[in-house]
């Protein structure tokens, strides 16, 4: 075994492999997030409500779920519930002073899609719904 830069070569190789794997996972997550965003219009509420920017990742995933859910056995009601869960998960990480308002807005967004989103849920999925990244967005 060669002694290189103060490390035994096999130990250094393991560390290089570990770092490479972590970087690869980060790239995959970034590509998945960008894909959800690419096939979404974000939070399309007509009132420009509070938390719109902060809920955008949840809105992006919800849009993909509405576009692809029927082809993957995910009902509209389940898409809406996942949307609500994603928003409340975001809210749980907020400062106590903002948390209650965040939860209230999450409920309002959820009510909006539940009450008025029926026409947006596609019974015939889009052509891109079979791509591998879609599962991470639903």
C-alpha positions as CSV (number, residue, x, y, z in Angstrom):
1,X,0.0,0.0,0.0
2,X,1.2,3.4,-0.8
3,X,1.3,6.2,1.7
4,X,0.0,9.3,-0.1
5,X,-0.6,12.8,1.4
6,X,-0.7,11.5,4.9
7,X,-3.4,8.8,4.2
8,X,-3.2,5.2,3.3
9,X,-4.3,4.9,-0.4
10,X,-7.3,2.6,0.3
11,X,-8.7,5.0,3.0
12,X,-8.4,7.9,0.6
13,X,-10.2,5.9,-2.2
14,X,-13.1,5.2,0.2
15,X,-13.4,8.8,1.0
16,X,-13.3,9.9,-2.6
17,X,-16.0,7.3,-3.4
18,X,-18.1,8.6,-0.5
19,X,-17.8,12.2,-1.6
20,X,-18.6,11.3,-5.2
21,X,-21.8,9.4,-4.2
22,X,-23.0,12.4,-2.1
23,X,-22.4,14.8,-5.0
24,X,-24.3,12.4,-7.4
25,X,-27.3,12.3,-5.0
26,X,-27.3,16.1,-4.8
27,X,-27.3,16.4,-8.6
28,X,-30.2,13.9,-8.9
29,X,-32.2,15.8,-6.3
30,X,-31.6,19.1,-8.1
31,X,-32.5,17.6,-11.5
32,X,-35.7,16.1,-10.0
33,X,-36.7,19.5,-8.4
34,X,-36.0,21.3,-11.7
35,X,-38.2,18.7,-13.6
36,X,-41.1,19.3,-11.2
37,X,-40.7,23.0,-11.8
38,X,-40.4,22.7,-15.6
39,X,-43.8,21.1,-15.9
40,X,-45.7,23.4,-13.5
41,X,-47.1,26.9,-13.4
42,X,-46.4,27.2,-9.6
43,X,-49.1,28.5,-7.4
44,X,-51.7,30.0,-9.7
45,X,-54.0,31.7,-7.3
46,X,-55.8,34.8,-8.6
47,X,-55.4,36.7,-5.3
48,X,-51.6,36.6,-4.9
49,X,-52.1,35.2,-1.4
50,X,-49.4,35.1,1.3
51,X,-46.9,32.3,1.2
52,X,-47.3,31.9,-2.6
53,X,-43.5,31.9,-3.1
54,X,-42.8,29.7,-0.2
55,X,-45.4,27.1,-1.2
56,X,-44.1,27.0,-4.8
57,X,-42.3,23.6,-4.4
58,X,-45.6,22.1,-3.1
59,X,-47.5,23.8,-5.9
60,X,-45.1,22.5,-8.5
61,X,-45.5,18.9,-7.2
62,X,-49.3,19.3,-7.1
63,X,-49.4,20.4,-10.7
64,X,-47.4,17.3,-11.7
65,X,-49.7,15.2,-9.6
66,X,-52.8,16.6,-11.4
67,X,-51.1,16.0,-14.8
68,X,-49.9,12.5,-14.1
69,X,-51.8,11.1,-11.1
70,X,-54.5,9.2,-12.9
71,X,-51.9,7.3,-14.9
72,X,-50.1,6.3,-11.7
73,X,-53.2,5.4,-9.6
74,X,-53.2,8.6,-7.6
75,X,-56.6,10.1,-7.2
76,X,-57.3,13.8,-7.3
77,X,-58.2,13.7,-3.6
78,X,-54.9,12.1,-2.8
79,X,-53.0,14.7,-4.9
80,X,-54.7,17.4,-2.8
81,X,-53.8,15.6,0.5
82,X,-50.2,15.3,-0.6
83,X,-50.2,19.0,-1.5
84,X,-51.6,19.9,1.9
85,X,-49.0,17.7,3.7
86,X,-46.2,19.3,1.7
87,X,-47.3,22.8,2.7
88,X,-47.8,21.9,6.4
89,X,-44.4,20.2,6.4
90,X,-42.9,23.5,5.3
91,X,-45.0,25.4,7.9
92,X,-43.7,23.1,10.7
93,X,-40.2,24.4,10.1
94,X,-41.1,28.1,10.4
95,X,-40.6,30.4,13.3
96,X,-43.3,30.1,15.9
97,X,-44.5,33.7,15.1
98,X,-45.2,32.7,11.4
99,X,-46.3,29.1,11.9
100,X,-50.0,29.8,12.6
101,X,-50.4,32.1,9.6
102,X,-48.6,29.5,7.5
103,X,-50.9,26.7,8.5
104,X,-53.9,29.0,7.9
105,X,-52.7,29.7,4.4
106,X,-52.0,26.1,3.7
107,X,-55.6,25.3,4.6
108,X,-56.8,28.0,2.3
109,X,-54.7,26.7,-0.6
110,X,-55.9,23.2,0.1
111,X,-59.6,24.3,0.2
112,X,-59.1,26.1,-3.1
113,X,-57.8,23.1,-5.0
114,X,-60.3,20.8,-3.3
115,X,-63.2,23.0,-4.2
116,X,-62.2,24.4,-7.6
117,X,-59.5,22.1,-9.0
118,X,-61.7,19.4,-10.5
119,X,-61.3,20.5,-14.1
120,X,-57.5,20.7,-13.8
121,X,-57.0,17.0,-12.8
122,X,-56.3,15.2,-16.0
123,X,-57.9,11.8,-16.6
124,X,-55.5,11.3,-19.6
125,X,-52.0,11.9,-18.4
126,X,-49.5,14.0,-20.3
127,X,-47.0,12.3,-22.6
128,X,-44.1,13.1,-20.2
129,X,-45.8,11.4,-17.2
130,X,-44.0,8.1,-17.8
131,X,-40.6,9.7,-17.2
132,X,-38.7,8.4,-14.1
133,X,-38.5,11.8,-12.4
134,X,-42.3,12.1,-12.1
135,X,-42.6,9.7,-9.2
136,X,-40.5,12.1,-7.0
137,X,-42.9,14.9,-7.8
138,X,-46.1,13.1,-6.7
